[in-house]
């Protein structure tokens, strides 16, 4: 009894605490004892875990960028956090954007261009474009553009340039260069040859401009020339008049000095002299004014000539030259006249000085005479009858004294004469020298001017000659160029023709192949359509056939299902303790209805014989029987092969009487060795049976050993039978359902 | 068919008890007879006889209950012409299990 009690207590204890692990007891103890400390510990642990997780994530994101991207994408606000911690994510290096065009040219290119330009020969700047082939112009201009950009500076020069014969070649090169640069810096797009009309227009425009300028220049020159000529003539005339006046005056003066005429005539003479003097002064003034005017006009002419020289137009040159010559001549004439006038003036000065001296002497004498004889009048010749002898004597004495004085003075004068003459000669020499120098200078200037004019004339002639020569050369070159161009054109024509023919043939070929391809495609499409139509027709036929077949199948399935239903219904005919009807008929029906279905046939033949012949018991009957069997099994629980004496029987009965177990206990999912106790097994099996799980109950009952097993053997067999039959019937019905579902047509 | 298993046990018990009772009574009777005839009306033949009967009945009962577990073996003579590799059936005597 004690043993049984202990066993029972152990069993119950084990059952109750089987599932709880041993540690939980300890935990429970701890849990009841220190609640608060564990809560704080939990909190701390949680915090640690969270921070550790975040730190780990950040570190890993630093190491693996893809992970970082994934985290940023999936977790909101993580990009902010990661940006704070790690800085912005490294961007992919963008594609380097280089849009600069290479413009730097090595110096060799520049040399090459210069050589090329030089090789093309001297080209007149007025017709650069048509004389070059378009390609070379493009190349040259493209290279020029490169050079411009490389050099960086573009001197812009007006289109018409000097054509100095001496520096034709280099000049032309640089002109071309300059022209190219002048034309092209504005636009660096691909160059084209300037059209002929444009060139002609440009040339015409240039010529027109030249003509206009030359006309204006010539007009201005003529005007100034005319004015200066007039002025010069005027000046010359004035100068001549002045000269005449001076000479007249001088003559009159001489006359007046030397002539012994009557006093009335003398006064007339003096009056004439004075008039002549007045004339002379006026004439001189006029001459001076006219000279000034003439100088002014000559200066203006000179300035105009310089201006027109500055324009540097070829057609103006001869005009300029002529004007210069005229100017020179006028200047020369004017100078001559001026010199004449000056010489006349100097003579007049001498004469006037002489006359002044004479007048001075006369006055002196008069004063002396008057001082001696105050009564005597000026004109002493009329005084012969009035004078007394004393006066006469006094006068004669005075005269003698005067004569002596004069002789003395004369002697003195003779002595001084030489010195004076020397001095005068010296002075005269100096003055002569000066005059000579002036004359020489003026003559030199004139000669220089003459020479210069000559040189310019010669230059002009030479220029003309050179121009004529250059024209002939250019004509020759143009002829050569036209020949060359013709040849080149012929060659190009051939090439282009060949190319065009090739292109044409290739295009034709292409078109033919395309055409063939298209026709083939159409044929293929048609064949394809036909095939598809035929296939569809076939499909339709097959569908119809399969419909028929399917209907057949459906009918069969329906039949099968019906028979299986009948079978399963026949299973339900079991009553308490009475087995079902023998399932033979139903099985036969099933077999009939699935004659060509191997699976169903196999299943139908898998029904156990017993069920067919005798029928099976229902679950309820089995359950009921089990309950009665249970007590018996309990009673013989201790009996097996080794223990089967009557004493064991007695003990077994005792155990059954004293052992209390649950009438129903839910079986565990896995049986352990403790669960193989017959009492336990029986309670599990009861539970299963109560919950309708015959299979599990049978399995559990199957675990009984020994006498208990023998006792429940029949029940087990019956249970097995029932289970088998039920399984087969279930399978069949499932199969029938499946087949039926399979054959139903979807709406 | 389970009645057989369950009823068999009960039937066994019935038989057992009946048999034991009969044997005991029979032994008692024989004992009485013997006691009366041979052994001068002593008590010991009665107890002896009943005990004999009881014991026989007990033994029979036990045998009856054990009967499913009894294995009957037989001796098989190994013929001389047989090979060494032939398996010879081991003879099993009745195994007595300790009570």
HADDOCK unambig.tbl for C-alpha pairs under 7 A between the chains (distance, minus, plus):
assign (segid A and resid 629 and name CA) (segid B and resid 6 and name CA) 6.88 0.50 0.50
assign (segid A and resid 641 and name CA) (segid B and resid 69 and name CA) 5.67 0.50 0.50
assign (segid A and resid 642 and name CA) (segid B and resid 97 and name CA) 5.82 0.50 0.50
assign (segid A and resid 643 and name CA) (segid B and resid 99 and name CA) 6.63 0.50 0.50
assign (segid A and resid 644 and name CA) (segid B and resid 66 and name CA) 5.90 0.50 0.50
assign (segid A and resid 645 and name CA) (segid B and resid 62 and name CA) 5.72 0.50 0.50
assign (segid A and resid 645 and name CA) (segid B and resid 99 and name CA) 6.13 0.50 0.50
assign (segid A and resid 646 and name CA) (segid B and resid 62 and name CA) 5.60 0.50 0.50
assign (segid A and resid 711 and name CA) (segid B and resid 5 and name CA) 5.17 0.50 0.50
assign (segid A and resid 711 and name CA) (segid B and resid 6 and name CA) 6.26 0.50 0.50
assign (segid A and resid 714 and name CA) (segid B and resid 1 and name CA) 6.13 0.50 0.50
assign (segid A and resid 714 and name CA) (segid B and resid 2 and name CA) 4.97 0.50 0.50
assign (segid A and resid 714 and name CA) (segid B and resid 5 and name CA) 6.73 0.50 0.50
assign (segid A and resid 715 and name CA) (segid B and resid 2 and name CA) 5.55 0.50 0.50
